[in-house]
Amino acid sequence: MKWLLLTFLSACICFEGVLNEKLRMVIKEPSGPIVEGSDVTLQCVGDGEDMSHVKFQMYHKWLRSWFSIDTTTSFRCWYYNFNVTRDNGALSLRVKQMYKWHAGPYRCISNGSDSQSASENMTVPLQYLNGISISEPGSIFSRYIKDPRVVRVLRGKDVELKCCATSSEPPVYQWNRKGNDWIFPNNNLKIVKITLEQGGIYTCKATHPSIPSLVQSKSVLIEVVEEPLSSLQLSEMNLILAIAIPAGVLFLVILGIIFCKCKAKKRNLKGSQLLDEKNCNAPIWKGSASSLPYTVADSVPLVM
């Protein structure tokens, strides 16, 4: 009995696998390596599948769910550069200027009347290299400092710089000094007991190992000084704090002024609404209006 049950389950699993293998995703264009920013065309191929019921889907990592690219109108802003076409029964998806957030995963799924099948998930093998930065130990804002950034160091002290880049594959790093044939093949640059002659502009170059045309570089000016740096000289972190703190205080003051004005305006509006418009328009006279002589000069109403 157990043997029959296992056989039945195996047959069901195999049958389901055949259904899922009816659809598959292929990269139609380009034929070679796919570099970030290139136009990419994906195609859904089905073996005997009715492609009229097939659609493309993309998994949204932030929302953790699948979305149909050619049918869903909500979240359309995520697919502004997608184009789905059906020519001669072939289902194609063209992604213009693909970047990391467009790489997938993708799949094509069929919602036919007989069964529902889906292809295997496919993530486009995108090649990229960007976001190069030079940092010192303890520095966290080096990416946003102008190029070349300035590093001041006392003569005889050690200097350590680290070069880093965001890449699909571990890049190849090398340091060189302007006006010199000196090359250091590493991402970490350390100069022990620096001299005045060793100051200058140092450039780090990161190269993609598979696609040499993907190259990023960044420079730093090492300035060697004879005397200790003045305590009044702002460091990188202090400079950012010196700008951020006054800006934050000014923002809070403006926000407080706007809040007080809105609160006062709301209070005045609420006070004015306490009076009944009907009573304001119909004053109460002492006595009836008909009993007063026509020649009475006092026109100020006496409120009871």
C-alpha positions in Angstrom: 0.0 0.0 0.0 2.8 2.4 0.9 4.6 1.5 -2.3 1.5 2.4 -4.4 1.1 5.7 -2.5 4.8 6.7 -3.2 4.4 5.8 -6.8 1.3 7.9 -7.1 3.0 10.9 -5.5 6.1 10.5 -7.7 3.9 10.5 -10.8 2.1 13.7 -9.6 5.4 15.4 -9.0 6.7 14.4 -12.4 3.5 15.5 -14.1 3.7 18.9 -12.4 7.3 19.2 -13.5 6.3 18.6 -17.1 3.7 21.3 -16.8 6.2 23.8 -15.4 8.7 22.9 -18.1 6.3 23.9 -20.9 7.3 27.6 -20.4 10.9 28.8 -20.2 12.6 32.3 -20.3 15.4 33.1 -22.7 17.5 36.2 -23.3 16.9 37.2 -26.9 19.1 40.4 -27.0 21.9 41.1 -26.5 23.8 38.0 -27.3 27.0 38.8 -25.4 27.6 40.2 -21.8 24.8 42.5 -20.6 26.3 45.7 -19.3 24.2 48.0 -17.0 22.4 50.6 -19.0 21.9 48.3 -22.0 18.5 47.5 -23.6 17.5 43.9 -22.9 14.9 41.7 -24.6 13.5 38.7 -22.8 11.3 36.1 -24.6 8.9 33.5 -23.2 9.0 30.2 -25.1 6.3 27.6 -24.8 6.3 24.0 -26.1 2.8 23.6 -27.4 1.5 26.2 -25.0 -1.3 28.7 -26.0 0.7 31.9 -25.6 -2.5 34.1 -25.6 -2.9 33.2 -21.9 0.7 33.8 -21.0 2.0 36.9 -19.3 5.2 38.2 -17.8 5.7 38.7 -14.1 8.4 40.4 -12.0 9.1 39.8 -8.3 9.1 43.0 -6.4 11.7 42.7 -3.6 10.4 45.6 -1.6 6.8 44.4 -1.6 7.7 40.7 -1.7 5.2 39.7 -4.3 4.8 39.0 -8.0 3.3 41.6 -10.4 2.0 41.1 -13.9 3.9 43.5 -16.1 1.5 43.9 -19.0 -1.8 43.7 -17.1 -1.3 45.4 -13.8 -2.1 49.1 -13.9 -1.3 49.8 -10.2 2.4 50.0 -9.4 2.8 50.9 -13.1 5.6 53.4 -12.1 7.9 50.5 -11.5 7.5 49.3 -15.1 7.7 52.6 -16.9 10.5 51.4 -19.2 9.0 48.0 -20.0 7.4 47.0 -23.3 5.5 43.8 -23.8 4.8 42.6 -27.4 3.1 39.6 -29.0 4.3 39.1 -32.6 3.4 35.9 -34.5 2.6 34.1 -31.2 5.9 35.1 -29.6 5.8 36.9 -26.2 8.6 39.3 -25.7 9.6 41.8 -23.0 11.9 44.7 -23.7 13.6 46.5 -20.8 15.1 49.8 -21.8 18.3 50.7 -20.0 18.3 47.9 -17.5 19.8 48.6 -14.1 20.3 46.6 -11.0 16.7 47.1 -9.8 15.4 45.8 -13.1 17.4 42.6 -13.2 14.7 40.4 -11.9 13.8 37.8 -11.1 11.3 37.4 -14.0 9.0 34.5 -15.0 6.2 33.9 -17.5 3.0 32.3 -16.3 0.0 30.8 -18.0 -3.5 31.1 -16.7 -5.1 28.8 -19.2 -8.5 27.1 -18.7 -6.9 23.6 -18.4 -4.0 24.2 -16.0 -1.7 26.9 -14.7 2.0 26.6 -15.4 5.0 28.9 -14.8 8.5 29.0 -16.0 11.6 28.9 -13.8 12.6 32.2 -12.3 15.3 34.0 -14.2 17.5 36.9 -13.0 19.4 38.7 -15.8 23.2 38.4 -15.3 23.9 42.1 -15.3 27.5 43.4 -15.3 28.2 46.7 -13.6 30.8 48.7 -11.8 30.1 52.0 -10.0 30.0 53.8 -6.7 33.8 54.1 -6.2 35.0 55.8 -3.0 38.2 56.5 -1.0 38.0 56.4 2.8 40.2 56.7 5.8 39.9 54.6 8.9 36.8 55.9 10.7 35.5 58.0 7.8 31.9 57.3 6.6 31.2 60.3 4.3 34.0 60.0 1.8 31.8 59.2 -1.1 30.2 62.6 -0.9 33.4 64.6 -0.7 34.6 66.5 -3.8 37.2 64.9 -6.1 40.1 65.2 -5.4 39.5 65.3 -1.6 42.3 66.6 0.6 44.0 64.5 3.3 46.4 66.5 5.5 48.9 64.5 7.5 51.9 65.4 9.7 55.3 64.5 8.3 56.6 61.2 9.7 53.1 59.8 10.4 51.5 56.9 8.7 48.8 57.3 6.0 46.2 54.6 5.2 43.5 54.9 2.5 41.0 52.3 1.3 39.5 52.2 -2.2 36.1 50.5 -2.7 33.7 50.1 -5.6 30.3 48.4 -6.1 30.7 45.7 -8.8 29.0 42.6 -10.1 32.4 40.8 -9.7 35.3 41.7 -7.4 37.1 44.5 -9.3 40.9 44.8 -9.9 42.3 47.8 -8.0 45.5 49.8 -8.5 46.9 53.0 -7.1 49.1 55.4 -9.0 50.7 58.8 -8.2 50.4 61.8 -10.6 53.7 62.5 -12.3 55.2 59.2 -11.4 55.3 55.7 -12.9 54.7 54.2 -9.5 51.8 51.7 -9.4 50.5 49.8 -6.4 48.2 46.9 -7.3 45.9 46.8 -4.2 42.8 48.6 -2.9 44.5 49.5 0.4 47.2 52.2 0.2 49.5 52.6 3.3 52.4 54.9 3.4 54.6 54.4 6.5 56.4 57.6 7.9 55.4 59.8 5.0 57.9 62.4 3.8 57.3 65.8 2.1 58.3 64.3 -1.2 55.6 61.6 -1.0 52.8 64.1 -1.0 50.7 64.7 -4.1 47.7 63.4 -6.0 47.0 59.7 -5.7 44.4 58.0 -7.9 42.7 54.7 -7.4 41.4 52.9 -10.5 38.9 50.0 -10.3 38.5 47.8 -13.4 35.9 45.1 -13.9 37.7 41.7 -14.3 35.4 40.5 -17.2 34.7 43.7 -19.0 37.7 46.0 -19.1 35.7 48.9 -20.5 33.9 49.2 -17.1 36.4 51.5 -15.2 35.9 53.9 -12.4 38.6 56.1 -10.7 38.8 58.6 -7.9 41.6 60.8 -6.6 42.9 62.1 -3.3 45.4 64.9 -2.5 47.8 63.9 0.3 49.1 67.1 1.8 52.1 66.7 4.1 52.5 69.4 6.7 55.4 70.3 9.0 53.4 71.3 12.1 50.5 69.7 13.9 47.1 70.7 12.5 45.3 73.5 14.2 42.6 72.5 16.6 40.4 75.0 14.9 40.6 73.2 11.6 37.4 71.3 10.9 37.5 67.7 10.3 35.2 65.9 7.8 32.7 64.9 10.5 32.8 68.3 12.3 32.3 70.1 9.0 29.1 68.1 8.3 27.9 68.7 11.9 28.6 72.4 11.7 26.3 72.6 8.7 23.7 70.1 9.7 23.0 71.4 13.3 22.2 75.1 12.4 20.1 73.9 9.5 18.2 71.6 11.7 17.6 74.3 14.4 16.5 76.8 11.7 14.1 74.2 10.3 12.6 73.5 13.8 12.1 77.3 14.4 10.3 77.7 11.1 8.2 74.7 11.8 7.3 76.1 15.3 6.3 79.5 13.9 4.1 77.9 11.3 2.5 75.7 14.0 1.8 78.7 16.3 0.3 80.7 13.5 -2.0 77.9 12.5 -3.0 77.3 16.1 -3.8 81.0 16.6 -5.8 81.2 13.4 -7.8 78.1 14.4 -8.5 79.6 17.8 -9.7 82.9 16.3 -11.9 81.1 13.9 -13.4 79.0 16.6 -14.2 82.1 18.7 -15.9 83.8 15.9 -18.1 80.8 15.3 -19.5 81.0 18.8 -21.8 83.9 17.9 -25.0 82.9 16.2 -25.2 84.6 12.9 -29.0 84.9 13.2 -28.7 86.8 16.5 -26.1 89.1 15.0 -28.3 90.0 12.1 -31.4 90.5 14.3 -30.5 92.8 17.3 -32.7 92.8 20.4 -34.1 96.3 21.3 -35.5 97.2 24.6 -39.2 97.2 23.8 -40.7 96.7 20.4 -39.5 98.5 17.3 -43.0 99.8 16.6 -43.3 101.6 19.9 -40.2 103.7 19.3 -40.7 107.1 17.6 -39.5 107.4 14.1 -37.3 110.4 15.0 -35.2 108.6 17.6 -31.6 109.3 16.8 -30.1 106.5 19.0 -29.4 103.7 16.5 -27.3 101.6 18.9 -29.2 98.4 19.9 -29.5 97.7 23.5 -28.8 94.0 24.1 -30.8 92.4 26.9 
